[in-house]
Amino acid sequence: MRKIKCELCVQRDLLKEGSRFVCQTCGAAYSADQLRRQFDLADQAEIYAEAKQAYRAKRFKQARQLYLALAEEGDQQAAFYASLSSS
């Protein structure tokens, strides 16, 4: 399971206090939406890396599927690579 981390001090010591998550090291506070976006960006980076690896290995069908998943979120660059993978 991936752990959340503070964007300021990069520590993984966040505790829920009320409706916010507070870093016990530096005191930075995050909403649940902010932490969810952090996970989404990390997931997106992992998908890009996997798609790039598939493309370089000439597994174009797999690369296209991964790029299409990113393009569904409105990523124009991923849409370009999805069309490139289908060529």
Residue pairs with C-beta under 8 A, 6 or more apart in sequence:
2 39
2 42
3 12
4 12
4 14
4 21
4 35
4 38
4 39
5 11
5 12
5 14
5 38
6 12
6 13
6 14
6 23
6 25
6 26
6 28
6 30
7 28
7 30
7 38
8 23
8 26
8 28
9 23
9 25
9 26
9 28
11 23
11 24
11 25
11 26
13 23
13 24
13 25
14 21
14 22
14 23
14 24
14 30
14 35
15 21
15 22
15 24
16 22
17 29
19 31
19 32
20 29
20 30
20 31
21 29
21 30
21 31
21 32
21 35
22 28
22 29
22 30
23 29
23 30
44 70
44 73
44 75
47 66
47 69
47 70
48 70
48 78
50 66
51 62
51 63
51 66
51 67
51 70
51 78
51 81
52 63
54 60
54 62
54 63
54 66
55 63
55 81
55 85
60 85
60 86
61 85
63 81
63 85
64 82
64 85
64 86
67 78
67 79
67 81
67 82
67 85
68 78
68 79
68 82
70 78
71 78
71 79
71 82
